[in-house]
Amino acid sequence: MAGRHTPDVKKMKTKDKLRAFAYIMVYLLATPLCILLTLALWLLGVARYSFYKNDKNELVDAFQKRNVLISGSNQVKALHLCRILGKAGHRIIIADTTKFRWSGTQYSKYVEKFYSLPLENPTSSDAVAKYVAGIAKVAEDENIDWFVPVSWVGSIELNLRIAEELKKVKPNIRCLTLETFDQGMMLDNKLRFMNECKKIGLRVPEFYEVKSISYLEYLRKQGVFKKKHFFLKPLKPLSEDRMNFTPIPDDQTEFEKYVNSFREKIQSGHPYFVCEFINGNEYSSGVLCSHGEILAINANHSSSMQIFYKNIQHEGIKNWTIEFCTKLKLTGLISFDFIEDGKTGDVYCIECNPRPHSNIVSFNYDKRLEEKIRYTLDEKEIGNTIENKSRKLSKQFPIAPTPPSPPIYVLYHEIGDLLRGKQNLASFVRVLWNGRDAVYMTEDPLPFLASNTIQMIDLLVQSVIKGKKFTTANHIMGELY
């Protein structure tokens, strides 16, 4: 059931509807097995916890407990944050759009309330304003202390606007976001981000902003494409050209053929830029920071579709991430994508995502992560200044997943790879034996059952009703692409 991200904008044809119905039938047929599996894993887990007597949660002191509002309930990283904070004793409220009304996260034992708010048209300013106002009302009604937005690629701007509104209507609320809306938009824009990296002296691939077809011709005449592999990279994250790395030809005849395939897109306003192709391994890093102080950091191998996480130690990525966040004095949960040059070993950052990365699951349920989040959000409390806390905790951070951190997999994606022949039975068994499912948790089993059944079935039904074509079901993001 895994695949590559593609834009969810094309209307369904008959064959697409039949494919959607086939997906629905697969999930329906798999539901009884999922129920049995959940029950079996729960019974085995209960027996294990009973034997080792290590299932007790360590709660924070009563005066440290907070009312926490979390968004993005369809995603595994949102569930993970609910559990991290809920296990510590914080009161967790979830709010999300009606599209994700059956998200598995709402069934977690650590979630007290779930609000489903309408946002029928995310491109309508009136609809967005009503949704933001709805979130603000939830924050007021539930006396929310912390807002932790869990964005995906299409909701970063929305969550930054929500944070700004919450700060207006509830001045004491603390939001785990960037300091300003513009800072978040700068990090989310590939060109602005890469220009910022160049300004502070950090390595990124060579790039040029595409202003027009004639500007591409100008670059060719300047010999830019003669010695290096450059390609046209879309600024829209879910573009159909996201994985198109075809070299821009230097030969004029071949160049004209190449440009013709992009001419209509560029002239119709689809933004692209010229980017140097770096051949090597891809990585991602995730970081929690407070005014440039690095509190938590991890890294893992990356791919076009993030469905498997194995924490690694990589000094180049770690140093780049720390230097960038420190120089810009960033606050929040942020992630970066990198390529390591296969010949030189140099690390190039290719993208920043001003949102928590799904690789946060590699921290497992480490109580230290809750401590660092609490440190970030409560830093302005009386008698607990940044300076005092920095001196007290400077020897403790940044934290990383405690070794040996097991690789994190998603069961349905592993089954999909097995059925399609992308891995053999021995590899499948090794993954399950050595790793941990990103969703399943013995003391909190219902989200595993719900996210693998009603959440995905409901999204598929909505897709058929609205006639929106999709390519794959992504269980990490809890969405169709």
C-alpha positions in Angstrom: 0.0 0.0 0.0 3.0 2.3 -0.2 3.9 4.5 -3.1 5.1 8.0 -4.1 3.4 11.3 -3.3 1.5 12.7 -6.2 -0.9 15.7 -6.4 -4.5 15.0 -5.3 -6.0 17.3 -7.9 -7.1 15.1 -10.8 -10.7 14.0 -11.1 -11.5 10.3 -11.0 -12.2 8.3 -14.1 -14.1 5.0 -14.0 -11.0 2.9 -13.6 -9.9 5.2 -10.7 -13.2 4.7 -8.9 -12.9 0.9 -9.4 -9.4 1.1 -7.9 -10.7 3.1 -4.9 -13.5 0.5 -4.4 -10.8 -2.3 -4.6 -8.8 -0.5 -1.8 -12.0 -0.2 0.3 -12.6 -3.9 -0.1 -9.1 -4.8 0.9 -9.4 -2.7 4.1 -12.8 -4.2 4.9 -11.5 -7.8 4.4 -8.4 -7.0 6.5 -10.4 -5.5 9.3 -11.2 -8.9 11.1 -7.5 -9.8 10.9 -6.6 -6.4 12.2 -8.9 -6.9 15.2 -7.4 -10.3 15.9 -3.9 -9.0 15.6 -4.6 -6.0 17.9 -6.1 -8.4 20.5 -3.2 -10.8 20.2 -0.6 -8.1 20.5 -2.4 -6.6 23.4 -2.6 -9.9 25.3 1.1 -10.6 24.7 2.0 -7.0 25.7 0.0 -7.2 28.9 1.7 -10.4 29.9 5.1 -8.9 29.2 4.4 -5.7 31.1 3.0 -7.7 34.0 6.2 -9.8 34.1 8.6 -6.9 34.0 6.4 -4.5 36.0 7.6 -1.5 33.9 4.3 -0.2 32.6 3.8 2.7 35.1 3.9 6.2 33.7 6.0 8.9 35.4 3.8 11.9 36.0 4.9 15.5 36.2 4.1 17.5 39.4 0.5 18.8 39.6 1.6 22.5 39.1 3.4 21.4 35.8 0.4 19.8 34.2 -1.0 21.7 31.2 -4.0 21.6 28.9 -2.6 20.8 25.5 -4.3 21.4 22.1 -2.8 19.3 19.3 -3.8 19.4 15.6 -3.0 17.0 12.7 -4.7 14.0 14.3 -4.5 11.9 11.1 -0.7 11.7 11.3 1.4 9.2 13.3 3.5 12.0 14.7 0.4 13.7 16.2 -0.5 10.4 18.0 3.1 10.1 19.2 3.1 13.6 20.7 -0.3 12.9 22.4 1.2 9.8 24.0 4.5 11.6 25.0 2.6 14.4 26.7 -0.3 12.4 27.9 1.9 9.8 29.6 3.4 12.6 31.6 0.0 13.7 32.9 -0.9 16.6 30.6 -4.5 16.9 29.5 -4.7 16.4 25.7 -7.3 17.9 23.4 -7.4 17.2 19.7 -8.9 19.5 17.1 -8.9 18.8 13.4 -10.9 19.3 10.2 -14.0 17.2 9.4 -12.0 15.4 6.7 -10.2 13.5 9.5 -13.3 13.0 11.7 -12.5 9.3 12.1 -8.8 9.7 12.8 -7.3 6.9 14.9 -5.6 9.4 17.3 -8.9 10.3 18.9 -9.3 6.8 20.3 -6.1 7.1 22.3 -6.5 6.7 26.1 -4.4 9.8 26.4 -6.8 12.0 24.4 -9.6 13.5 26.6 -11.6 15.3 23.9 -11.7 15.5 20.1 -13.2 18.4 18.1 -14.0 18.1 14.4 -14.3 21.5 12.7 -15.5 22.2 9.1 -13.0 23.4 6.5 -14.7 22.6 3.3 -12.5 24.8 1.1 -8.9 25.3 2.3 -8.3 27.9 -0.5 -11.2 30.1 0.6 -10.2 32.9 3.0 -13.6 33.0 4.6 -13.6 29.2 5.2 -10.1 29.4 6.7 -11.1 32.4 8.9 -14.0 30.4 10.3 -11.8 27.4 10.9 -9.2 29.5 12.7 -11.9 31.1 14.8 -13.3 27.6 15.7 -9.8 26.5 16.9 -9.5 29.7 18.9 -12.9 29.0 20.6 -11.8 25.5 21.5 -8.7 27.0 23.1 -10.8 29.4 25.1 -13.4 26.8 26.1 -10.8 24.2 27.2 -8.5 26.8 28.8 -5.6 25.6 26.7 -2.1 26.4 27.9 -0.1 24.9 25.0 -0.8 24.7 21.3 1.2 22.0 19.4 0.4 22.1 15.7 1.3 18.9 13.8 1.5 20.1 10.2 1.8 18.3 7.0 3.0 19.8 3.7 -0.3 21.5 3.0 -1.2 22.8 6.5 1.9 24.7 7.6 0.5 28.2 6.7 -2.8 27.3 8.3 -1.2 26.3 11.6 1.0 29.4 11.6 -2.1 31.5 11.2 -3.9 29.6 14.0 -0.9 30.3 16.3 -1.0 34.0 15.5 -4.8 34.1 16.3 -4.4 32.2 19.5 -1.8 34.6 20.8 -4.3 37.4 20.1 -7.3 35.9 21.9 -5.4 34.1 24.6 -2.1 36.0 25.3 -0.9 33.5 27.9 -1.0 30.5 25.5 2.3 29.0 24.4 2.6 27.8 20.8 5.2 25.3 19.7 5.8 27.1 16.4 8.3 29.5 14.8 8.5 33.0 16.4 6.7 34.7 13.5 4.5 33.9 10.6 7.1 35.3 8.1 9.9 33.2 9.6 7.8 30.0 9.0 7.0 31.0 5.4 10.7 31.7 4.8 11.7 28.3 5.9 8.8 26.7 3.9 9.8 28.4 0.7 12.7 26.5 -0.9 14.2 29.5 -2.6 14.0 31.8 0.4 15.4 29.1 2.6 18.3 28.3 0.3 19.1 32.0 0.0 19.2 32.2 3.8 21.6 29.3 3.9 23.9 30.9 1.4 23.8 34.2 3.5 25.0 32.4 6.6 27.5 30.3 4.8 25.9 26.8 5.0 26.1 24.4 2.1 23.2 23.9 -0.3 23.1 22.8 -4.0 23.8 25.5 -6.6 20.5 27.0 -7.7 18.9 29.7 -9.9 15.4 31.1 -9.7 13.4 30.6 -13.0 11.9 33.8 -14.0 10.9 32.8 -17.5 11.7 30.4 -20.4 14.0 33.1 -21.8 16.0 33.1 -18.5 16.6 29.4 -18.9 17.9 30.1 -22.4 20.1 32.8 -20.9 21.5 30.3 -18.4 22.2 27.8 -21.2 24.1 30.5 -23.2 26.2 31.2 -20.1 27.3 27.6 -20.1 25.6 26.8 -16.7 24.4 23.4 -18.0 27.6 22.3 -19.7 29.6 20.9 -16.8 27.0 20.1 -14.1 23.8 18.1 -13.9 21.0 20.7 -13.3 17.3 19.9 -13.3 14.0 21.9 -13.0 12.7 21.5 -9.5 9.1 22.5 -8.7 8.4 24.8 -5.7 5.0 23.1 -5.2 5.8 20.1 -2.9 3.3 17.6 -4.4 4.0 18.4 -8.0 4.0 15.6 -10.6 7.6 16.7 -11.4 8.8 16.1 -7.8 10.8 13.1 -8.8 11.8 14.3 -12.3 15.6 14.8 -12.3 16.2 14.8 -16.0 19.3 16.9 -16.8 18.8 20.2 -18.5 20.6 19.7 -21.9 23.3 22.1 -23.0 22.8 21.3 -26.7 20.4 23.8 -28.2 18.2 21.3 -30.1 17.9 19.0 -27.1 17.4 22.0 -24.9 14.4 23.1 -26.9 12.8 19.7 -26.7 13.4 19.7 -22.9 12.0 23.2 -22.4 8.9 22.5 -24.5 7.8 19.9 -21.9 7.8 22.6 -19.2 6.8 25.6 -21.3 3.1 25.5 -20.6 3.6 24.9 -16.9 6.0 27.7 -16.4 4.0 30.2 -18.5 0.8 29.3 -16.6 2.4 30.3 -13.3 3.7 27.0 -11.9 6.9 27.9 -10.0 10.1 26.1 -10.7 13.8 26.7 -10.1 17.0 25.3 -11.5 18.8 23.1 -9.0 22.1 21.2 -9.1 21.7 17.5 -8.9 23.8 15.9 -6.1 24.3 12.1 -6.4 24.3 10.4 -3.1 22.4 9.1 -0.1 19.4 11.1 1.3 18.8 11.8 4.9 16.4 13.7 7.2 16.9 15.4 10.5 14.4 16.5 13.1 15.1 19.0 15.8 13.5 20.7 18.8 15.0 24.0 19.7 14.3 27.0 21.9 15.7 30.4 20.7 18.6 28.6 19.0 19.3 26.2 21.8 19.2 22.6 20.5 17.2 20.4 22.9 16.6 17.3 20.9 17.9 16.0 17.5 17.7 12.9 15.5 18.5 11.7 11.9 17.6 8.9 9.6 17.9 7.7 6.0 15.3 9.3 3.8 13.3 8.4 0.8 10.5 9.8 -1.4 7.9 8.3 0.9 8.8 8.2 4.6 7.5 4.9 6.0 10.5 3.4 7.8 12.7 5.1 10.4 16.0 3.9 11.7 17.9 6.4 13.8 21.5 7.0 12.7 24.5 9.1 13.9 25.7 11.5 11.3 28.1 14.3 12.4 27.8 16.3 9.2 24.0 16.4 9.4 24.0 17.1 13.1 26.5 20.0 12.8 24.7 21.5 9.8 21.3 21.4 11.7 22.7 22.8 14.9 24.5 25.6 13.1 21.5 26.7 11.1 19.1 26.6 14.1 21.6 28.4 16.3 22.4 31.2 13.9 18.7 31.9 13.2 17.7 31.5 16.9 14.9 29.2 15.9 12.2 27.9 18.2 9.9 24.9 17.6 9.9 21.4 16.0 11.6 21.6 12.6 13.0 19.2 10.1 15.5 19.2 7.2 16.2 17.1 4.2 19.8 16.4 3.1 21.9 14.7 0.4 25.4 13.5 1.1 27.6 13.7 -2.0 28.6 10.1 -2.9 32.1 11.3 -4.0 33.2 14.0 -1.6 31.1 13.1 1.5 29.9 16.8 1.7 26.4 17.3 3.1 24.0 19.6 1.2 20.7 20.6 2.7 17.9 20.6 0.1 14.9 21.5 2.0 13.5 22.7 5.4 10.1 21.8 6.7 9.0 24.1 9.6 7.0 21.3 11.3 7.7 18.2 13.3 9.1 15.3 11.3 7.5 11.8 11.4 10.9 10.5 12.5 10.0 11.8 16.0 8.7 8.2 16.5 12.3 7.0 16.8 12.4 8.6 20.2 9.9 6.0 21.3 8.2 7.2 24.5 11.2 8.8 26.0 10.1 11.0 28.9 13.1 13.3 28.2 11.3 14.5 25.1 8.3 15.7 27.2 10.8 17.5 29.5 12.3 19.4 26.6 8.9 20.4 25.2 7.9 21.6 28.6 11.2 23.5 28.9 10.5 25.2 25.5 6.9 26.1 26.2 7.2 27.2 29.9 10.5 29.1 29.6 9.0 32.5 30.6 7.6 31.4 33.9 8.5 33.5 36.9 11.8 32.4 38.4 12.5 30.0 35.4 14.2 32.3 32.9 16.0 31.1 29.8 19.4 31.9 31.3 18.8 30.0 34.6 17.4 27.0 32.7 20.3 27.1 30.2 22.9 26.9 33.0 20.9 24.1 34.7 20.3 21.9 31.7 23.2 22.8 29.4 24.9 19.4 30.2 21.8 17.5 29.4 20.9 18.5 25.8 20.6 17.9 23.0 19.0 14.5 23.6 18.8 11.9 20.9 16.9 8.5 20.7 18.4 6.2 23.3 20.5 3.5 21.7 19.8 0.9 20.7 16.7 2.5 19.2 14.7 -0.1 17.2 13.8 0.7 13.6 10.2 1.9 13.3 8.0 0.4 10.6 4.3 0.7 9.5 2.7 -2.8 9.4 0.4 -2.2 6.4 3.2 -0.7 4.3 5.4 -3.7 5.1 2.6 -6.1 4.1 2.1 -4.1 0.9 5.8 -4.4 0.0 5.7 -8.1 0.7 2.6 -8.7 -1.5 4.1 -6.7 -4.4 7.4 -8.5 -4.2 9.5 -5.5 -3.0 10.8 -7.6 -0.1 10.8 -11.4 0.6 9.3 -13.2 3.5 12.7 -13.4 5.4 13.1 -9.6 5.1 9.5 -9.0 6.3 10.0 -11.2 9.3 13.3 -9.5 10.2 11.6 -6.1 10.1 8.8 -7.2 12.4 11.2 -9.0 14.8 13.8 -6.3 15.1 11.5 -3.2 14.8 8.5 -1.6 16.4 5.2 -0.5 14.7 4.9 3.2 14.6 1.3 3.1 15.9 0.8 0.1 18.0 1.3 0.5 21.8 0.3 -2.2 24.3 -1.2 0.2 26.9 -3.0 2.1 24.1 -4.0 -0.3 21.4 -7.2 1.3 19.9 -5.5 3.8 17.7 -3.7 1.0 15.8 -7.1 -0.7 15.2 -8.9 2.5 14.2 -6.2 4.1 12.0 -5.8 0.9 10.0 -9.5 0.5 9.5 -12.1 3.2 9.8 -9.7 6.1 9.3 -8.5 4.9 5.9 -11.9 3.5 4.8 -13.5 6.8 5.5 -10.9 8.7 3.5 -11.4 6.4 0.6 -15.1 6.8 0.7 -14.7 10.6 0.8 -12.4 10.4 -2.2 -15.0 8.5 -4.2 -17.8 10.8 -3.2 -15.8 13.9 -4.1 -14.3 12.3 -7.2 -10.6 13.0 -6.3 -8.0 10.7 -7.8 -5.3 9.3 -5.5 -2.2 7.2 -6.0 -1.5 5.6 -2.6 -2.7 5.3 1.0 0.0 6.6 3.3 -0.4 5.3 6.9 2.3 7.5 8.4 0.5 10.6 7.2 -2.9 9.1 7.5 -3.9 10.4 4.1 -4.4 9.6 0.5 -2.0 10.9 -2.1 
